[in-house]
Amino acid sequence: MNKAIKINKRIKTTNKGKIYFFNNLKLKKFNLKRFFIITPNNKLIKRGSHAHKFCDQIMVLTEGLAKISVFNKKHKKFILKKNQSIYIPKKHWVEINFKKKTSSLLVLCNYKYDFKEYIFNKNNLS
């Protein structure tokens, strides 16, 4: 998949609580190599503002509310609520704007951390 998409979820409620399923992902190859959690500071400053040369990402909002802007050839905006997720392929510019101070975003990556594979200039996406 070479475009950013929202990932649908299913919820199963049991007497123990809820389980959120993210099934039927139509991703060619996503071998988890690392994950991390992003939270905002008190001023809700924009996060991200970069792309990756080799890394695809799945972002899951675990708490709060966030607007995620994704740019490659087209500009897309996603409003994520708690337990919603999106897939972002490599070479897509990402900007994250948290809307609540209590927000947190789980990011799953299929590439190990390597500062050299980051793209910090939107004009270098191709």
C-alpha positions, 0 to 999 in steps of 0.5 A: 500500500502506498497511500495513507489510509484509516484502519477500521476497527471492531470492538468486542465487549465482554464481562471483563472489558473491551477488546479493540481489533484491527483486522484484515490489514491489507498491508504488503509487509509490516514486520514490527521493528520498534514502537513508541508512544508520543504525548503532547506538552502543555502547549500542544505544540505540533509533533512530527514534521518529518517523513521516513525514507524506509519506515512505514508506520501504524499510528493508534490514538490510545487517548484523547484527540488528534489531527494528523496531516499527511502529505505526499502528492496529495494532502490528507487530514485525519481526525483520530479519536480514542482507539482509531488508527491510520497507516502511513507509508514511507515517504509521506510527510506527517504532522501531528496536532494533539487537541487534548493535553491528555492525548497519547499516540502509539506508533508501530514501525517496520524499520529500526530507529536510524536518524539518517533515514529521516526526511526533514524537508518536504521537498525531498519526498521523492 
